[in-house]
Amino acid sequence: MSYYRRHVFFCCNKRDPPERCCAASGAVEMQKYAKERIKALGLAGKGEVRINKAGCLDRCEEGPVVVVYPDAIWYTYVDRHDIDEIIDLHVVGGKVVERLLI
């Protein structure tokens, strides 16, 4: 059994322009928002949910990207609304958010 029910990684990689990178698309801010939201929902910690920053996940061209384990589901996002949808539907509800899949 996994230590966390869901473990979410936000690519926060930074590359020099003109290369695309998740950091330039607000990934650090979105990771912080997701972490705070999970805490506010009372879902942080052992047996629940962990939100982490990650280095390069090698998908910046499709990004910004986030991956949810143990499901190995990859998403892209634009704003807090998308992050809320990923949290509410997938992280909490276990349902894949088809429109954000990559």
BAFI-3210 file (N, C-alpha, C; in Angstrom, 3 decimals, decimal comma, padded with zeros to 6 digits):
// residues 102
n [1|2|3|4|5|6|7|8|9|10|11|12|13|14|15|16|17|18|19|20|21|22|23|24|25|26|27|28|29|30|31|32|33|34|35|36|37|38|39|40|41|42|43|44|45|46|47|48|49|50|51|52|53|54|55|56|57|58|59|60|61|62|63|64|65|66|67|68|69|70|71|72|73|74|75|76|77|78|79|80|81|82|83|84|85|86|87|88|89|90|91|92|93|94|95|96|97|98|99|100|101|102]
n.u [000,840|000,456|002,137|000,862|-002,481|-002,978|-000,467|000,794|002,528|003,958|005,444|008,057|010,057|012,587|013,589|015,854|014,737|014,398|013,059|010,280|008,880|007,620|007,720|007,634|005,014|003,586|003,764|004,941|003,420|000,898|001,357|001,785|-000,735|-002,353|-001,315|-001,992|-004,762|-005,341|-004,541|-006,421|-008,707|-008,358|-006,926|-004,237|-001,233|-000,051|-001,390|-003,223|-003,153|-000,447|001,209|003,650|006,576|008,298|011,308|012,411|010,058|010,145|008,192|007,625|006,946|004,306|003,156|001,965|002,626|001,202|001,314|-000,491|-000,133|-000,967|-001,952|-000,766|-001,566|-001,499|-001,735|-002,486|-002,787|-004,370|-005,191|-006,334|-008,916|-008,733|-006,929|-008,476|-010,474|-009,014|-008,223|-010,747|-012,262|-010,457|-008,259|-009,655|-012,141|-011,505|-012,026|-011,070|-010,064|-010,960|-010,786|-008,439|-006,360|-003,128]
n.v [-001,180|002,243|005,047|007,482|008,251|009,655|011,128|014,035|015,631|018,614|019,893|022,067|023,053|025,178|026,758|028,358|031,063|030,730|028,392|026,416|026,208|024,862|026,443|029,066|029,248|029,640|027,537|027,192|028,852|027,669|025,136|025,791|026,871|024,552|022,909|024,394|024,322|021,561|021,204|022,889|021,448|019,420|017,178|016,616|014,744|011,598|008,710|010,140|012,871|014,195|017,041|017,950|019,744|019,257|018,593|018,756|017,116|016,335|017,000|019,547|020,842|020,251|021,527|023,782|021,005|018,400|015,503|012,733|010,372|007,227|006,735|007,543|009,564|012,169|015,670|018,862|022,374|025,607|027,563|028,420|027,396|025,087|023,617|023,318|021,680|019,359|018,631|018,357|016,525|014,391|013,952|013,946|012,718|010,577|010,471|010,747|013,732|014,360|016,457|017,799|016,078|014,929]
n.w [000,000|-000,722|000,757|000,653|-000,279|-002,596|-004,549|-005,663|-008,199|-009,231|-012,035|-011,814|-013,265|-014,601|-017,511|-019,786|-021,833|-025,375|-024,778|-023,730|-020,460|-017,398|-015,090|-016,049|-016,645|-014,372|-012,535|-009,955|-008,305|-008,661|-007,578|-004,914|-004,309|-004,654|-002,631|-000,320|-000,568|-000,307|002,345|003,593|003,079|004,813|004,074|003,998|004,560|006,019|004,564|003,181|001,122|-000,749|-001,905|-004,133|-005,321|-008,359|-010,147|-013,513|-015,459|-017,972|-019,848|-020,601|-022,980|-023,268|-021,248|-018,663|-016,445|-014,415|-012,410|-011,189|-008,769|-007,195|-009,697|-012,086|-013,862|-016,129|-016,338|-017,837|-017,182|-016,731|-014,929|-011,548|-011,461|-013,054|-011,477|-009,161|-010,232|-010,869|-008,269|-006,925|-008,536|-009,308|-007,370|-004,924|-005,610|-007,330|-010,041|-013,396|-015,009|-017,935|-019,869|-019,303|-019,654|-020,710]
ca.u [000,000|001,181|002,164|-000,199|-003,570|-002,640|000,762|000,680|003,780|003,912|006,719|008,420|011,312|012,828|014,525|016,123|013,993|012,987|012,478|009,121|009,069|006,453|007,877|007,205|003,551|002,985|003,724|005,279|002,245|-000,192|001,701|001,530|-002,188|-002,869|-000,895|-002,834|-006,143|-005,401|-004,492|-007,710|-009,695|-008,023|-006,499|-002,776|-000,576|000,031|-002,635|-004,097|-002,648|000,789|001,443|005,081|007,243|009,226|012,178|011,945|009,344|010,420|006,997|007,380|006,302|002,871|002,854|002,510|002,150|001,077|001,042|-001,123|000,171|-000,394|-002,689|000,080|-002,379|-000,836|-002,625|-002,037|-003,729|-004,185|-005,450|-006,824|-010,121|-008,285|-006,362|-009,627|-011,134|-008,160|-008,323|-012,100|-012,706|-009,527|-007,552|-010,652|-013,199|-011,019|-012,484|-010,123|-010,542|-010,632|-010,474|-007,101|-005,383|-002,110]
ca.v [000,000|003,492|005,894|008,470|007,810|010,322|011,920|014,923|016,320|019,743|020,229|023,463|023,231|026,476|026,735|029,663|031,354|030,652|027,082|026,419|025,547|024,931|027,563|030,295|029,200|029,773|026,248|027,312|029,430|026,683|024,083|026,365|026,942|023,192|022,449|025,091|023,836|020,220|021,409|023,462|020,371|018,429|015,961|016,512|013,856|010,148|008,039|011,056|013,486|014,978|017,891|018,228|020,323|018,332|019,153|018,491|015,873|016,124|017,198|020,998|021,253|020,016|022,061|023,208|019,646|017,824|014,069|012,215|008,972|006,104|006,529|007,914|010,367|013,431|016,767|020,225|023,298|027,007|028,456|027,797|026,623|023,761|022,934|022,920|020,548|018,186|018,252|017,912|015,337|013,263|013,696|013,606|011,838|009,422|010,514|011,414|014,954|014,081|017,656|018,294|015,012|015,003]
ca.w [000,000|-000,834|001,957|000,415|-001,154|-003,846|-004,481|-006,819|-008,505|-010,156|-012,646|-011,552|-013,979|-015,233|-018,625|-020,387|-023,069|-025,744|-024,464|-022,832|-019,169|-016,527|-014,155|-016,722|-016,762|-013,046|-011,844|-008,531|-007,650|-008,679|-006,616|-003,589|-004,170|-004,470|-001,301|000,658|-000,702|000,284|003,797|003,997|003,014|005,834|003,383|003,948|005,506|005,840|004,216|002,448|-000,101|-000,684|-003,070|-004,207|-006,485|-009,008|-011,167|-014,866|-015,725|-019,391|-020,678|-020,589|-024,234|-023,103|-019,939|-017,447|-016,203|-013,086|-012,500|-009,973|-008,484|-007,926|-010,944|-013,220|-014,767|-016,430|-016,699|-018,008|-016,545|-017,062|-013,800|-010,311|-011,769|-013,491|-010,304|-008,336|-010,888|-010,660|-006,853|-006,570|-009,262|-009,326|-006,116|-003,898|-006,101|-008,064|-011,432|-014,301|-015,640|-019,342|-020,668|-018,955|-019,869|-021,764]
c.u [000,886|001,100|001,092|-001,253|-003,376|-001,388|000,821|001,973|003,541|005,305|006,941|009,746|011,388|013,905|014,733|015,277|014,908|012,341|011,302|009,493|007,837|006,535|007,392|005,693|002,862|002,941|004,004|004,081|001,093|000,082|001,414|000,029|-002,776|-002,536|-001,754|-004,273|-006,310|-005,369|-005,825|-008,818|-009,451|-007,529|-004,995|-002,276|-000,666|-001,347|-003,580|-003,404|-001,380|000,936|002,915|005,462|008,138|010,141|011,600|011,278|009,389|009,178|006,636|006,695|004,791|002,319|002,169|001,878|002,131|000,762|000,539|-000,799|-000,650|-001,039|-001,864|-000,730|-001,741|-001,854|-001,824|-003,099|-003,407|-004,247|-005,948|-008,083|-009,747|-007,705|-007,478|-010,327|-010,321|-008,263|-009,693|-012,484|-011,753|-008,927|-008,529|-011,613|-012,769|-011,436|-011,486|-010,795|-010,108|-010,163|-009,069|-005,998|-004,355|-001,540]
c.v [001,245|004,290|006,974|007,853|008,396|011,164|012,716|015,709|017,404|019,952|021,723|023,801|024,605|026,323|028,154|029,845|031,157|029,294|027,236|025,742|025,770|026,115|028,872|030,361|029,226|028,508|026,354|027,850|028,429|025,539|024,562|026,438|025,553|022,663|023,086|024,585|022,452|020,322|021,930|022,415|019,295|017,114|015,775|015,483|012,395|009,546|008,894|011,566|014,274|015,737|018,278|019,004|019,231|019,142|018,788|017,116|015,542|016,187|018,678|021,489|021,085|020,751|023,391|021,843|019,296|016,342|013,587|010,731|008,500|005,860|006,790|008,634|011,749|014,460|018,004|021,115|024,716|027,878|027,676|026,968|025,202|022,961|022,463|021,705|019,264|017,705|017,653|016,600|014,160|012,963|013,269|012,525|010,629|009,378|011,316|012,616|014,904|015,319|018,196|017,254|015,368|013,609]
c.w [000,000|000,469|001,878|-000,492|-002,552|-003,610|-005,784|-006,994|-009,553|-010,718|-012,422|-012,227|-014,636|-016,292|-019,127|-021,640|-024,277|-025,450|-023,509|-021,522|-018,308|-015,568|-014,768|-016,894|-015,401|-012,217|-010,346|-007,751|-007,584|-007,714|-005,200|-003,318|-003,885|-003,083|-000,207|000,618|-000,085|001,810|004,310|003,983|004,070|005,256|003,320|004,949|005,159|005,579|003,406|001,186|000,180|-001,995|-003,056|-005,449|-007,054|-009,911|-012,523|-014,962|-017,222|-020,271|-020,758|-021,859|-024,173|-021,894|-019,905|-017,161|-014,717|-013,286|-011,147|-009,864|-007,296|-009,293|-012,201|-014,299|-014,890|-016,893|-017,077|-017,379|-016,965|-015,819|-012,584|-010,533|-012,195|-012,326|-009,377|-008,924|-010,716|-009,216|-006,554|-007,237|-009,149|-007,955|-005,020|-004,389|-006,895|-009,535|-012,274|-014,941|-017,114|-020,094|-020,413|-019,173|-020,936|-021,970]
res [m|s|y|y|r|r|h|v|f|f|c|c|n|k|r|d|p|p|e|r|c|c|a|a|s|g|a|v|e|m|q|k|y|a|k|e|r|i|k|a|l|g|l|a|g|k|g|e|v|r|i|n|k|a|g|c|l|d|r|c|e|e|g|p|v|v|v|v|y|p|d|a|i|w|y|t|y|v|d|r|h|d|i|d|e|i|i|d|l|h|v|v|g|g|k|v|v|e|r|l|l|i]
***
